[in-house]
Amino acid sequence: MGELWPVPDVLAYLSGRWRTERTVRDLANGAEGRFEGITAFDALAEGGLLSRESGAFTWQGVTRPAERTLRYAPGSAPGTADVRFADGRPFHGLDLASGRHVADHPCAADLYRGEFTVQGPGRWRTVWRVGGPAKDLLLTTDYLRETPDARPTAEASPRSADSSGPPGP
């Protein structure tokens, strides 16, 4: 993957529109799917961001419209976020100060474990491993900023002098 890019302020970094590509692998039966679309992170009046993902999901040869909405509220520590589902239920925290974050989310008897890595000022990735009695999935999503030149690089800069941070996936 290369070097991680520390992000001092998650909400400032995510703000804007991102081209979104996701692969979904069912590890139990080998089936694969693909989502392609856009994720827009728009400011909320009360603070934070509303994330709206929309596009097309192809599974077993059938393509359907797909969308998801999440809320990113300011977290308890400066520069972090508290990610919630559209209905307000908690999802996970997010702290990208090191350029990498791991989060767990229990869902019924299944466990979602996500790894977030920032690869530059206009590129980041999530990898969710979902395991349990109901699901055995690997979801890998790449986000590419639609207008990379519109975002100042001061929001995320490469690790320079200290390259001893955690390695990426």
N, C-alpha and C positions, 0 to 999 in steps of 0.2 A: 504494500500500500504506500510506503514512503513515510515521510515525517508527519507527525500530528501537528495540527495548528491549534494552539490554545485560543479559546474564545472567552474574553473577560466578561461579556454581557450576552447571554443566550438570546434574549428577546431582540436586541438590536441586530444580532447576526442573522436570525431567522427571518426578520421582517422583509417582505417582498414576495416575489413569485419565483417558484422553482419548478423546473421540468422534473417529473417524477417517473422513475422506471423501477418496477418491482418484479422479482421472480418469486414464485411460490412453489415449493417442492413438498409433496406429501411423501415423507420418508417411509411410510408404511407400505405404500403401493407403487411408488415411483412416478405418480402423476405430477405434471408440471403445469403451471399457469403463469400468466404475465399480465401485469397492470401497466398501462402507459397513460400519463395525464399530467395535470398541473396541480401543485399545492400552493395556495396563496395564504400568506400569513399577514393578516390585516389588523391594525391597531383597534383595540376596544376602548370605548369611552371611559370605562372604569379602570383601565390599565391592563397591560398584557396584550395578547394576540389571539385572534380567532384563526385557526388553521382550517381551511376548506380544501379538501382533496377531491378532484373530480377527473374522470377519464373513463377508460374502457378496460375491462378485465376479461381475459380470454382463459377459459378453463375447459379442457377436453373438447377443443374445437369450437366452442360456443363463446361468442363475444357479447358482453352485456355492459350497459353503463354501470359505473360504480362511483360511490362518493363516501366521504367520511369527514366529520367535523370534530375537531378537538379544541380545547381552550388551554392556552399557555398563560398562566398567571405568574406574576413575580413570585419567586421562591422566598424561603426564609432567610437565605444568605444573599448578599448583593451579587447580581449577575447570573443567578440561577432561575429556574422556572419550575412551577408546579403544574404538571400536565394533567388535565381532566377531560373526561368524555363530555360530549355536548350537553348531557343532562346534569353535569356537575359532579358525577361520581369520580373519585380519584383514580388516576391511571398510574403515574410514576413521577418522580422528581427528575430534574435534568440539570446537570452541572458540567459544562464543557470547558472549565478553566484549564484543564490539562490537554484538551483536544479529544478526550475519550471519557465515556461514562457507561456504566453498566447498571441496568435497572431490572427489577423483578416485578411482575404483576401476577398474583394468583387469580385465576378465573375458574370458578367452580373447582373441579378436581385437577385442572390443568395448570401448568405454570408457564408463563411467558417470561423469557429472559432476553432482554434487549441490550445490544452493544451499539453505542453511538460513537462514530469517529468523524472528526473534521479533517478534511484532506486539503483545504485551502480556503480562500476567501469566498469562493463560489461553488464549493463542492463538499458534500457530507454524505454519510452512509449510515443506515441502521441495518442491523442483522438481528432478527428475532428468532429464537429457537423456542418452539412451543411443544411441550411434552406432557403427557398424561394419558388417562384412559380414553379420552375422547379425540385427542389430536396428537399428531406426530409430524410437525411441520417445520420448515426452514423458510423464512421470509427475508429476502435481501432487497433493500430499497436504496437506490442512488438518487440523490438530489443534485441538480445542476442549476445554478442561478440563471434565470432567463436573461438578465442584463448584468453580466459580471462587472462591467465598467462603472455601473451606477453605485456600487457599494465600495466605500473606502476600505483599503486594505488594513487600516489601523485597527479595525474591529477584530481581526484575526491575523496574527503574524506567525511565520514559521518559527519553530524552536531553533535558535541559532547557537549560542554559546553552550547551552546545556542540552545535549542529545541523550541524556541518560533516562529520559522518561519511559513510560511503558511502551512496548512495541505494539504496533497495530496488528490487526488480524491478517 
